[in-house]
Every structure is written in C-alpha cells, then in structure tokens.
Amino acid sequence: MDGQHYALALAFDTDSSEFVRGVEIGRLWEQLKSDESVAQGVRTDNAEMILRIAEATGRRLHCEELNNEWLYATFDPPA
C-alpha cells in the first residue's frame, strides 16, 4: 500500500473536520455490526476513536500507518 494516495471519494459541502471525523466513524461503526472482519482506511485524527471502538466491540485491532494522514485499520471478528 505504500505510495498510494487516499482522499475522500466525494468532498463534503462543509469544511468542518469534526463532521468528517463523525461520518468516518459512523460508517465504520455500521460496518462493525456484522460478525465479519472489517478493514478500511481511517484518518489519523480518528486514531483514538478506533481504539475506543475496538475496546467497546471486543475486537482486536491491527493498524498500519500509511502516511501522516491515513491509517489502515483491520478489526478482527468479535471474540
């Protein structure tokens, strides 16, 4: 994955970084309702939230830092 460029597929009509963070976490939370492994790119400013989500859902989390803006987070299926 080194050297890949990550960006939003569709820019929001607001510059609010908190809105962007919330949408990203909400989308991830919805995907974690399944009993499957979930993997996706996550902005580094949501690192604390993905740690909290892993703890709240009882899933093991694996992260790879892609660059200073993006992580690749993989959540194992629930234990």
VEXVEX-731808 format. One record per residue: residue number from 1; residue in three letters; x, y, z of N, C-alpha, C in turn. Coordinates in steps of 0.001 Angstrom, whole numbers. Layout:
BEGIN
num	residu	neast	nnorth	nup	caeast	canorth	caup	ceast	cnorth	cup
NUM	ALA	X	Y	Z	X	Y	Z	X	Y	Z
...
This chain:
BEGIN
num	residu	neast	nnorth	nup	caeast	canorth	caup	ceast	cnorth	cup
1	MET	802	-1200	0	0	0	0	846	1266	0
2	ASP	2131	1121	113	2996	2290	137	2866	3082	-1152
3	GLY	2851	4384	-1014	2803	5250	-2162	1425	5505	-2727
4	GLN	409	4859	-2182	-938	5103	-2675	-1456	6416	-2115
5	HIS	-2330	7046	-2871	-2939	8305	-2444	-4351	8027	-1955
6	TYR	-4692	8536	-785	-6024	8371	-229	-6684	9727	-107
7	ALA	-7946	9782	-477	-8720	11013	-372	-10195	10640	-324
8	LEU	-11011	11591	35	-12452	11355	37	-12943	11154	-1391
9	ALA	-13857	10225	-1568	-14430	9987	-2893	-15331	11141	-3311
10	LEU	-15977	11759	-2334	-16866	12885	-2587	-16625	13916	-1495
11	ALA	-16239	15108	-1872	-15985	16160	-891	-17293	16598	-243
12	PHE	-17255	16841	1057	-18425	17332	1773	-18625	18814	1486
13	ASP	-19840	19283	1721	-20133	20698	1476	-19855	21553	2711
14	THR	-19009	21046	3596	-18590	21790	4773	-17105	21548	4993
15	ASP	-16450	22499	5614	-15032	22354	5929	-14813	21847	7348
16	SER	-15885	21443	8018	-15790	21005	9407	-15067	19666	9520
17	SER	-13897	19681	10141	-13159	18432	10329	-13895	17503	11288
18	GLU	-14649	18063	12223	-15418	17229	13157	-16533	16483	12423
19	PHE	-17128	17110	11441	-18146	16440	10630	-17529	15260	9875
20	VAL	-16397	15491	9255	-15704	14444	8506	-15345	13286	9431
21	ARG	-14814	13597	10607	-14461	12549	11578	-15694	11743	11972
22	GLY	-16794	12419	12217	-18018	11741	12631	-18577	10825	11562
23	VAL	-18556	11281	10327	-19038	10450	9220	-18161	9204	9087
24	GLU	-16865	9389	9160	-15942	8261	9033	-16181	7221	10131
25	ILE	-16314	7670	11365	-16532	6752	12486	-17924	6126	12410
26	GLY	-18925	6886	12017	-20269	6332	11876	-20322	5238	10829
27	ARG	-19641	5438	9743	-19580	4431	8674	-18886	3168	9172
28	LEU	-17788	3346	9886	-17062	2206	10443	-17918	1457	11464
29	TRP	-18564	2199	12361	-19417	1589	13387	-20508	729	12737
30	GLU	-21090	1219	11666	-22136	474	10959	-21579	-827	10382
31	GLN	-20396	-781	9802	-19782	-1984	9238	-19466	-3013	10319
32	LEU	-19162	-2550	11521	-18792	-3454	12610	-19988	-4166	13232
33	LYS	-21186	-3888	12759	-22364	-4613	13242	-22364	-6057	12752
34	SER	-21597	-6344	11711	-21509	-7714	11203	-20519	-8506	12057
35	ASP	-20511	-9804	11897	-19556	-10652	12609	-18316	-10929	11772
36	GLU	-18135	-10168	10712	-17002	-10342	9808	-15836	-9449	10223
37	SER	-14676	-9746	9680	-13528	-8863	9802	-13829	-7601	8991
38	VAL	-13392	-6460	9482	-13629	-5186	8797	-12288	-4474	8642
39	ALA	-12000	-4002	7439	-10760	-3279	7174	-11072	-2059	6320
40	GLN	-10478	-934	6692	-10668	280	5893	-9635	1328	6272
41	GLY	-9461	2280	5373	-8610	3419	5657	-9313	4354	6626
42	VAL	-8542	4883	7581	-9075	5789	8598	-8087	6941	8749
43	ARG	-8597	8135	8849	-7717	9289	9055	-7050	9210	10430
44	THR	-5808	9663	10510	-5056	9566	11767	-5719	10335	12902
45	ASP	-6485	11372	12608	-7135	12110	13695	-8306	11339	14298
46	ASN	-8614	10155	13772	-9606	9264	14379	-8947	8079	15088
47	ALA	-7637	8128	15288	-6920	7009	15911	-7476	6679	17295
48	GLU	-7707	7673	18112	-8252	7428	19456	-9631	6786	19373
49	MET	-10445	7221	18445	-11792	6660	18317	-11762	5197	17876
50	ILE	-10856	4829	16977	-10838	3428	16567	-10343	2534	17700
51	LEU	-9454	3051	18546	-9047	2291	19736	-10236	2088	20667
52	ARG	-11010	3140	20867	-12186	3046	21737	-13241	2109	21155
53	ILE	-13416	2150	19845	-14375	1258	19188	-13940	-198	19333
54	ALA	-12653	-462	19148	-12154	-1834	19305	-12445	-2344	20711
55	GLU	-12204	-1506	21703	-12471	-1898	23089	-13968	-2119	23317
56	ALA	-14787	-1218	22817	-16235	-1304	23036	-16859	-2518	22348
57	THR	-16294	-2922	21209	-16862	-4042	20457	-16181	-5371	20764
58	GLY	-15122	-5331	21562	-14405	-6562	21895	-13643	-7161	20727
59	ARG	-13238	-6314	19803	-12498	-6779	18627	-11025	-6417	18750
60	ARG	-10181	-7292	18247	-8759	-6980	18172	-8537	-6071	16959
61	LEU	-7714	-5058	17148	-7450	-4063	16111	-6001	-4146	15665
62	HIS	-5797	-4123	14362	-4457	-4073	13770	-4409	-2804	12921
63	CYS	-3358	-2005	13098	-3240	-761	12328	-1902	-695	11611
64	GLU	-1961	-173	10421	-761	107	9649	-791	1591	9292
65	GLU	277	2306	9607	351	3724	9255	746	3829	7787
66	LEU	-133	4428	7001	124	4575	5570	937	5830	5277
67	ASN	594	6894	5945	1337	8157	5862	901	8998	7063
68	ASN	1242	10266	7111	904	11064	8297	-567	11477	8360
69	GLU	-1373	11092	7366	-2805	11409	7380	-3704	10183	7452
70	TRP	-3199	9013	7082	-4044	7820	6962	-3457	6608	7674
71	LEU	-4356	5830	8275	-4058	4514	8839	-4882	3493	8069
72	TYR	-4411	2263	8041	-5232	1171	7520	-5573	306	8718
73	ALA	-6842	313	9112	-7304	-377	10316	-8029	-1659	9940
74	THR	-7665	-2742	10610	-8343	-4026	10433	-8849	-4488	11788
75	PHE	-10144	-4724	11864	-10781	-5238	13074	-11067	-6718	12857
76	ASP	-10548	-7566	13750	-10856	-8996	13689	-12328	-9208	14015
77	PRO	-12859	-10365	13641	-14232	-10684	14059	-14327	-10674	15589
78	PRO	-15514	-10468	16132	-15657	-10467	17593	-15191	-11797	18188
79	ALA	-14616	-11716	19369	-14121	-12930	20055	-15271	-13778	20563
